[in-house]
Amino acid sequence: MRNEVRVIGGAWRGRKLRFPPGIAGLRPTPDRVRETLFNWLRDTVPGSRCLDLYAGSGALGFEALSRGAREVVFVERDARLAKYLSETLAQFNARGGVVERADAETYLRAGGNGFDLVFLDPPFEARRLPVLLALIDAGRRLRPGGLVYLESPAADGVPSLPPGWSLHRSKRAGEVGYHLAQAPRPGDSAPEPAATAES
């Protein structure tokens, strides 16, 4: 795998993110998937507060900033990646980007700071999505009605969601399953049916 990805839309369209090579488990979200995801989020991202957990290459967080997000917090525990993210934010003269060198689960357990959108793309082999979603739900890391992007092995199917959450979108690209879930809003009585598609 090449150690670079490109921003595919917004103010930084075409600019490359060159991340450190040789980091085990690093798996940037493919261009095709990011394009579909940000089409889903076209009306959500501008002016939003976003959390990029397991930030890695930063492909999702930089894409959000490029498309008008007000703030993106990049959470990454690997020292080399955290340094690269900070340096790339400086190179892009990116306002609103913050890097937190921390373990994702430890960060979530701290609670607080309601985000509009959370990008959640942990290493596939870890199978940690249920735990992470429960922490997001319990710690008020997401505002009521906020969205969480989930990426997981397509063979695992749709991830289990916390009570009251709804599946907003669901799709697959090869071996990758990707989904958009929504936290309950005040007054919600039942989750809406998922909009699904296969490709």
Backbone as CSV, one residue per row, in Angstrom:
resi,resn,N_x,N_y,N_z,CA_x,CA_y,CA_z,C_x,C_y,C_z
1,MET,0.839,-1.199,0.000,0.000,0.000,0.000,0.874,1.249,0.000
2,ARG,0.546,2.193,-0.881,1.274,3.458,-0.882,0.937,4.231,0.391
3,ASN,1.917,4.993,0.874,1.680,5.731,2.112,1.180,7.144,1.815
4,GLU,0.168,7.229,0.943,-0.465,8.503,0.674,-1.905,8.295,0.213
5,VAL,-2.739,9.254,0.533,-4.101,9.318,0.013,-4.351,10.763,-0.397
6,ARG,-5.340,10.974,-1.222,-5.648,12.337,-1.654,-6.985,12.779,-1.082
7,VAL,-7.098,14.071,-0.844,-8.379,14.661,-0.465,-9.222,14.734,-1.735
8,ILE,-10.465,14.279,-1.680,-11.242,14.140,-2.915,-12.272,15.244,-3.135
9,GLY,-12.454,16.136,-2.162,-13.428,17.199,-2.366,-13.153,18.396,-1.475
10,GLY,-13.810,19.508,-1.799,-13.690,20.699,-0.970,-12.489,21.560,-1.297
11,ALA,-12.116,22.403,-0.345,-11.060,23.400,-0.557,-9.705,22.777,-0.856
12,TRP,-9.445,21.587,-0.317,-8.143,20.944,-0.508,-8.212,19.802,-1.527
13,ARG,-9.202,19.818,-2.356,-9.360,18.739,-3.334,-8.076,18.519,-4.125
14,GLY,-7.651,17.249,-4.181,-6.454,16.882,-4.923,-5.171,16.915,-4.110
15,ARG,-5.178,17.555,-2.940,-3.971,17.574,-2.120,-3.738,16.201,-1.499
16,LYS,-2.472,15.856,-1.353,-2.124,14.515,-0.870,-1.755,14.536,0.610
17,LEU,-2.181,13.488,1.291,-1.802,13.251,2.677,-0.759,12.143,2.654
18,ARG,0.464,12.467,3.032,1.555,11.491,3.009,1.880,11.089,4.452
19,PHE,1.448,9.903,4.819,1.593,9.434,6.194,2.798,8.505,6.322
20,PRO,3.289,8.278,7.539,4.489,7.442,7.725,4.262,6.021,7.215
21,PRO,5.265,5.436,6.552,5.133,4.062,6.062,5.357,3.038,7.168
22,GLY,4.941,1.811,6.887,5.288,0.686,7.747,4.550,0.606,9.064
23,ILE,3.373,1.217,9.178,2.609,1.147,10.421,1.562,0.046,10.308
24,ALA,1.696,-0.964,11.143,0.819,-2.134,11.075,-0.627,-1.739,11.316
25,GLY,-1.507,-2.316,10.508,-2.938,-2.120,10.708,-3.508,-0.844,10.138
26,LEU,-2.660,0.031,9.590,-3.160,1.287,9.033,-3.884,1.001,7.719
27,ARG,-5.129,1.432,7.634,-5.977,1.086,6.490,-6.867,2.290,6.141
28,PRO,-6.313,3.259,5.388,-7.121,4.434,5.054,-8.406,4.054,4.315
29,THR,-9.468,4.773,4.601,-10.741,4.532,3.922,-10.565,4.788,2.427
30,PRO,-10.960,3.828,1.564,-10.746,3.982,0.118,-11.472,5.207,-0.459
31,ASP,-10.931,5.734,-1.561,-11.524,6.900,-2.210,-13.001,6.678,-2.524
32,ARG,-13.314,5.517,-3.062,-14.691,5.226,-3.472,-15.645,5.299,-2.289
33,VAL,-15.211,4.773,-1.160,-16.048,4.784,0.037,-16.171,6.206,0.578
34,ARG,-15.064,6.936,0.612,-15.115,8.313,1.108,-16.026,9.181,0.239
35,GLU,-15.981,8.963,-1.061,-16.838,9.752,-1.941,-18.315,9.514,-1.632
36,THR,-18.679,8.259,-1.467,-20.072,7.945,-1.125,-20.438,8.514,0.239
37,LEU,-19.565,8.317,1.226,-19.831,8.805,2.579,-20.079,10.308,2.578
38,PHE,-19.218,11.060,1.922,-19.367,12.505,1.984,-20.495,13.018,1.088
39,ASN,-20.946,12.210,0.151,-22.211,12.526,-0.518,-23.370,12.387,0.472
40,TRP,-23.332,11.335,1.295,-24.351,11.174,2.338,-24.356,12.373,3.288
41,LEU,-23.161,12.890,3.575,-22.989,13.911,4.602,-22.940,15.337,4.040
42,ARG,-23.340,15.492,2.809,-23.216,16.789,2.134,-23.797,17.949,2.937
43,ASP,-24.939,17.735,3.547,-25.596,18.809,4.287,-25.233,18.831,5.769
44,THR,-24.470,17.837,6.217,-24.134,17.708,7.633,-22.785,18.321,7.973
45,VAL,-21.806,18.149,7.090,-20.428,18.505,7.414,-20.193,20.011,7.583
46,PRO,-20.694,20.872,6.691,-20.385,22.302,6.846,-20.806,22.840,8.214
47,GLY,-19.837,23.440,8.914,-20.100,24.016,10.225,-20.160,23.033,11.375
48,SER,-19.868,21.764,11.122,-20.028,20.722,12.147,-18.787,20.561,13.013
49,ARG,-18.988,19.928,14.185,-17.891,19.499,15.056,-17.752,17.994,14.891
50,CYS,-16.566,17.545,14.497,-16.352,16.139,14.162,-15.268,15.528,15.043
51,LEU,-15.399,14.239,15.267,-14.414,13.456,16.018,-13.936,12.325,15.126
52,ASP,-12.638,12.309,14.839,-12.039,11.255,14.019,-11.255,10.325,14.934
53,LEU,-11.934,9.277,15.409,-11.287,8.280,16.259,-10.450,7.333,15.402
54,TYR,-9.399,6.771,15.991,-8.482,5.932,15.208,-8.100,6.698,13.940
55,ALA,-7.638,7.931,14.105,-7.493,8.841,12.973,-6.552,8.313,11.895
56,GLY,-5.459,7.654,12.288,-4.563,7.047,11.306,-4.040,8.052,10.300
57,SER,-4.350,7.844,9.022,-3.906,8.754,7.960,-4.605,10.101,8.041
58,GLY,-5.714,10.173,8.768,-6.484,11.416,8.842,-7.364,11.657,7.635
59,ALA,-7.528,10.642,6.768,-8.267,10.842,5.517,-9.684,11.357,5.754
60,LEU,-10.376,10.818,6.758,-11.750,11.244,7.008,-11.801,12.635,7.630
61,GLY,-10.953,12.879,8.611,-10.952,14.176,9.264,-10.533,15.306,8.342
62,PHE,-9.502,15.090,7.521,-9.075,16.130,6.582,-10.135,16.362,5.506
63,GLU,-10.798,15.294,5.103,-11.890,15.454,4.132,-12.991,16.327,4.716
64,ALA,-13.309,16.114,5.993,-14.347,16.920,6.645,-13.933,18.387,6.741
65,LEU,-12.683,18.638,7.151,-12.205,20.022,7.214,-12.215,20.671,5.829
66,SER,-11.798,19.935,4.825,-11.780,20.460,3.461,-13.169,20.873,3.001
67,ARG,-14.177,20.176,3.512,-15.565,20.432,3.091,-16.325,21.332,4.064
68,GLY,-15.601,21.994,4.955,-16.227,23.041,5.740,-16.563,22.724,7.172
69,ALA,-16.072,21.605,7.722,-16.293,21.328,9.141,-15.664,22.432,9.982
70,ARG,-16.335,22.812,11.041,-15.827,23.877,11.914,-14.672,23.384,12.770
71,GLU,-14.750,22.128,13.225,-13.713,21.565,14.082,-13.630,20.064,13.855
72,VAL,-12.412,19.545,13.835,-12.188,18.095,13.814,-11.146,17.768,14.868
73,VAL,-11.500,16.878,15.788,-10.549,16.362,16.769,-10.053,15.007,16.262
74,PHE,-8.757,14.903,16.009,-8.125,13.669,15.551,-7.582,12.942,16.774
75,VAL,-8.064,11.746,17.050,-7.574,10.955,18.178,-6.734,9.808,17.638
76,GLU,-5.472,9.780,18.029,-4.540,8.768,17.528,-3.504,8.465,18.599
77,ARG,-3.303,7.193,18.918,-2.367,6.844,19.983,-0.938,6.641,19.487
78,ASP,-0.749,6.350,18.195,0.590,6.129,17.659,1.330,7.464,17.567
79,ALA,2.528,7.529,18.161,3.271,8.792,18.224,3.637,9.315,16.845
80,ARG,4.049,8.421,15.942,4.446,8.872,14.609,3.260,9.453,13.853
81,LEU,2.107,8.791,13.965,0.926,9.284,13.263,0.419,10.586,13.867
82,ALA,0.456,10.686,15.193,0.019,11.923,15.835,0.898,13.097,15.387
83,LYS,2.195,12.851,15.299,3.129,13.898,14.838,2.835,14.274,13.389
84,TYR,2.628,13.272,12.541,2.305,13.517,11.133,1.006,14.325,11.000
85,LEU,-0.013,13.981,11.791,-1.276,14.715,11.721,-1.095,16.181,12.092
86,SER,-0.347,16.435,13.169,-0.094,17.816,13.594,0.675,18.586,12.524
87,GLU,1.699,17.955,11.948,2.499,18.613,10.917,1.674,18.888,9.659
88,THR,0.809,17.953,9.297,-0.008,18.143,8.095,-1.045,19.239,8.302
89,LEU,-1.625,19.317,9.490,-2.540,20.427,9.786,-1.826,21.773,9.624
90,ALA,-0.572,21.836,10.091,0.201,23.071,9.958,0.506,23.382,8.496
91,GLN,0.877,22.345,7.722,1.176,22.536,6.303,-0.040,23.037,5.530
92,PHE,-1.203,22.542,5.901,-2.441,22.938,5.229,-2.991,24.260,5.782
93,ASN,-2.328,24.795,6.798,-2.836,25.990,7.480,-4.293,25.770,7.895
94,ALA,-4.531,24.602,8.483,-5.888,24.156,8.790,-6.364,24.719,10.115
95,ARG,-7.388,25.518,10.070,-8.012,26.002,11.288,-9.071,24.998,11.722
96,GLY,-9.136,24.783,13.017,-10.165,23.888,13.533,-9.724,22.453,13.700
97,GLY,-8.496,22.117,13.331,-7.991,20.761,13.513,-7.199,20.645,14.804
98,VAL,-7.519,19.650,15.615,-6.851,19.411,16.900,-6.450,17.949,16.972
99,VAL,-5.226,17.675,17.384,-4.751,16.293,17.525,-4.661,15.942,19.002
100,GLU,-5.279,14.833,19.371,-5.199,14.298,20.731,-4.491,12.951,20.649
101,ARG,-3.279,12.884,21.246,-2.597,11.590,21.275,-3.157,10.800,22.452
102,ALA,-3.998,9.827,22.145,-4.689,9.076,23.185,-5.239,7.789,22.602
103,ASP,-5.480,6.833,23.477,-6.202,5.624,23.104,-7.673,5.984,22.914
104,ALA,-8.294,5.451,21.872,-9.671,5.830,21.544,-10.642,5.531,22.680
105,GLU,-10.521,4.356,23.286,-11.464,3.997,24.346,-11.255,4.858,25.588
106,THR,-9.992,5.165,25.908,-9.709,6.050,27.036,-10.293,7.429,26.780
107,TYR,-10.140,7.924,25.555,-10.690,9.222,25.203,-12.209,9.236,25.380
108,LEU,-12.872,8.197,24.909,-14.335,8.159,25.014,-14.803,8.062,26.461
109,ARG,-14.072,7.332,27.284,-14.474,7.165,28.688,-14.420,8.483,29.463
110,ALA,-13.658,9.455,28.955,-13.590,10.750,29.623,-14.909,11.512,29.519
111,GLY,-15.718,11.193,28.514,-17.045,11.779,28.380,-17.030,13.247,27.988
112,GLY,-18.237,13.785,27.735,-18.411,15.199,27.435,-18.151,15.563,25.981
113,ASN,-18.329,16.863,25.675,-18.060,17.425,24.352,-18.892,16.782,23.249
114,GLY,-20.160,17.163,23.167,-21.036,16.598,22.153,-20.619,16.983,20.742
115,PHE,-20.334,15.985,19.915,-19.971,16.190,18.517,-21.198,15.982,17.632
116,ASP,-21.163,16.597,16.463,-22.213,16.390,15.471,-22.002,15.087,14.706
117,LEU,-20.730,14.703,14.552,-20.385,13.579,13.697,-19.136,12.898,14.231
118,VAL,-19.173,11.571,14.319,-18.023,10.780,14.755,-17.659,9.806,13.648
119,PHE,-16.387,9.780,13.272,-15.866,8.784,12.326,-15.239,7.660,13.138
120,LEU,-15.740,6.455,12.948,-15.326,5.323,13.777,-14.889,4.177,12.869
121,ASP,-13.569,4.045,12.734,-12.990,3.073,11.809,-11.839,2.345,12.505
122,PRO,-12.167,1.508,13.501,-11.100,0.804,14.233,-10.506,-0.330,13.405
123,PRO,-9.344,-0.849,13.803,-8.779,-2.010,13.101,-9.799,-3.143,13.019
124,PHE,-9.952,-3.719,11.835,-10.976,-4.746,11.627,-10.824,-5.927,12.581
125,GLU,-9.564,-6.316,12.822,-9.350,-7.528,13.625,-9.742,-7.338,15.081
126,ALA,-9.880,-6.097,15.521,-10.169,-5.845,16.937,-11.613,-6.133,17.308
127,ARG,-12.535,-6.005,16.344,-13.963,-6.248,16.597,-14.452,-5.447,17.812
128,ARG,-14.133,-4.137,17.849,-14.451,-3.316,19.015,-15.647,-2.390,18.810
129,LEU,-16.324,-2.470,17.676,-17.408,-1.523,17.422,-18.488,-1.522,18.504
130,PRO,-18.972,-2.679,18.992,-20.021,-2.621,20.023,-19.580,-1.888,21.287
131,VAL,-18.336,-2.125,21.717,-17.818,-1.457,22.908,-17.707,0.043,22.670
132,LEU,-17.180,0.425,21.528,-16.992,1.838,21.218,-18.321,2.572,21.111
133,LEU,-19.299,1.951,20.481,-20.615,2.579,20.362,-21.264,2.752,21.734
134,ALA,-21.094,1.749,22.595,-21.646,1.862,23.948,-20.993,3.012,24.715
135,LEU,-19.686,3.198,24.530,-18.986,4.296,25.198,-19.447,5.650,24.663
136,ILE,-19.634,5.751,23.356,-20.137,6.996,22.770,-21.523,7.306,23.313
137,ASP,-22.358,6.289,23.392,-23.732,6.463,23.862,-23.762,6.872,25.336
138,ALA,-22.926,6.230,26.149,-22.948,6.480,27.594,-22.265,7.794,27.973
139,GLY,-21.267,8.220,27.195,-20.447,9.361,27.595,-20.852,10.691,27.003
140,ARG,-21.980,10.714,26.295,-22.478,11.955,25.689,-21.430,12.590,24.781
141,ARG,-20.679,11.766,24.086,-19.720,12.284,23.118,-20.414,12.757,21.840
142,LEU,-21.682,12.397,21.664,-22.433,12.735,20.467,-23.666,13.526,20.872
143,ARG,-23.956,14.600,20.172,-25.151,15.374,20.487,-26.395,14.560,20.113
144,PRO,-27.550,14.860,20.691,-28.786,14.157,20.297,-29.024,14.292,18.794
145,GLY,-29.269,13.168,18.153,-29.478,13.165,16.715,-28.215,13.185,15.895
146,GLY,-27.044,13.159,16.560,-25.769,13.154,15.846,-25.538,11.853,15.097
147,LEU,-24.548,11.862,14.219,-24.277,10.732,13.328,-22.928,10.092,13.636
148,VAL,-22.876,8.769,13.454,-21.620,8.033,13.583,-21.400,7.229,12.306
149,TYR,-20.230,7.423,11.687,-19.831,6.610,10.546,-19.092,5.386,11.066
150,LEU,-19.490,4.216,10.582,-18.914,2.948,11.029,-18.345,2.195,9.840
151,GLU,-17.138,1.654,10.018,-16.517,0.848,8.972,-16.101,-0.482,9.580
152,SER,-16.437,-1.572,8.898,-16.187,-2.912,9.444,-16.123,-3.912,8.301
153,PRO,-15.662,-5.150,8.574,-15.656,-6.157,7.515,-17.074,-6.398,6.984
154,ALA,-17.211,-6.414,5.666,-18.534,-6.611,5.066,-19.157,-7.924,5.523
155,ALA,-18.311,-8.946,5.747,-18.824,-10.247,6.159,-19.496,-10.213,7.526
156,ASP,-19.194,-9.196,8.342,-19.802,-9.088,9.670,-21.228,-8.568,9.635
157,GLY,-21.648,-8.037,8.495,-22.993,-7.488,8.398,-23.105,-6.129,9.083
158,VAL,-24.328,-5.721,9.350,-24.585,-4.423,9.969,-24.236,-4.488,11.450
159,PRO,-23.444,-3.549,11.966,-23.091,-3.568,13.388,-24.313,-3.390,14.285
160,SER,-24.265,-3.987,15.469,-25.320,-3.790,16.455,-25.221,-2.378,17.015
161,LEU,-26.356,-1.726,17.155,-26.398,-0.349,17.615,-26.972,-0.269,19.029
162,PRO,-26.616,0.784,19.785,-27.200,0.968,21.113,-28.721,1.157,21.021
163,PRO,-29.441,0.886,22.095,-30.900,1.059,22.098,-31.307,2.468,21.695
164,GLY,-32.300,2.551,20.817,-32.818,3.833,20.381,-32.121,4.427,19.171
165,TRP,-30.958,3.885,18.800,-30.253,4.370,17.625,-30.904,3.813,16.362
166,SER,-30.672,4.473,15.239,-31.201,3.988,13.959,-30.083,3.919,12.929
167,LEU,-30.245,3.008,11.996,-29.297,2.875,10.887,-29.794,3.762,9.750
168,HIS,-28.998,4.766,9.420,-29.414,5.766,8.438,-29.045,5.341,7.017
169,ARG,-27.849,4.778,6.859,-27.362,4.313,5.559,-26.495,3.086,5.773
170,SER,-26.435,2.223,4.749,-25.579,1.039,4.843,-25.219,0.587,3.438
171,LYS,-23.926,0.304,3.241,-23.464,-0.095,1.917,-22.207,-0.933,2.069
172,ARG,-21.767,-1.540,0.982,-20.507,-2.292,1.009,-19.738,-2.037,-0.273
173,ALA,-18.411,-2.135,-0.160,-17.521,-2.028,-1.309,-16.473,-3.111,-1.146
174,GLY,-16.603,-4.182,-1.902,-15.691,-5.314,-1.744,-15.811,-5.927,-0.359
175,GLU,-14.703,-5.955,0.371,-14.700,-6.562,1.710,-14.999,-5.566,2.817
176,VAL,-15.311,-4.328,2.445,-15.573,-3.281,3.433,-17.077,-2.999,3.523
177,GLY,-17.608,-3.060,4.745,-18.964,-2.603,4.995,-18.899,-1.241,5.648
178,TYR,-19.722,-0.313,5.183,-19.705,1.018,5.791,-21.134,1.505,5.998
179,HIS,-21.318,2.175,7.126,-22.661,2.447,7.625,-22.697,3.821,8.284
180,LEU,-23.879,4.414,8.300,-24.103,5.683,8.973,-25.251,5.490,9.952
181,ALA,-24.942,5.651,11.234,-25.933,5.460,12.295,-26.258,6.792,12.936
182,GLN,-27.466,6.891,13.480,-27.916,8.137,14.094,-28.356,7.902,15.524
183,ALA,-27.860,8.753,16.425,-28.276,8.701,17.822,-29.705,9.219,17.955
184,PRO,-30.418,8.790,18.981,-31.799,9.258,19.144,-31.865,10.748,19.435
185,ARG,-32.932,11.345,18.975,-33.218,12.751,19.267,-34.322,12.822,20.306
186,PRO,-34.396,13.916,21.034,-35.487,14.049,22.008,-36.838,13.859,21.325
187,GLY,-37.666,12.993,21.897,-38.981,12.747,21.334,-39.038,11.598,20.356
188,ASP,-37.862,11.033,19.982,-37.883,9.870,19.089,-38.592,8.720,19.778
189,SER,-39.450,8.035,19.033,-40.177,6.902,19.611,-39.669,5.573,19.106
190,ALA,-39.229,5.542,17.870,-38.734,4.286,17.301,-37.789,4.612,16.169
191,PRO,-36.764,3.775,15.948,-35.828,4.031,14.864,-36.497,3.906,13.516
192,GLU,-36.046,4.736,12.570,-36.556,4.652,11.209,-35.900,3.484,10.499
193,PRO,-36.570,2.935,9.478,-35.960,1.845,8.713,-34.674,2.302,8.038
194,ALA,-33.742,1.382,7.913,-32.455,1.713,7.281,-32.630,1.861,5.782
195,ALA,-31.877,2.772,5.201,-31.766,2.860,3.758,-30.543,2.063,3.364
196,THR,-30.718,0.974,2.642,-29.601,0.094,2.342,-29.393,0.007,0.843
197,ALA,-28.160,-0.342,0.473,-27.837,-0.541,-0.920,-26.622,-1.437,-0.987
198,GLU,-26.480,-2.158,-2.044,-25.323,-3.028,-2.251,-24.603,-2.577,-3.505
199,SER,-23.290,-2.732,-3.480,-22.531,-2.425,-4.709,-21.345,-3.367,-4.772
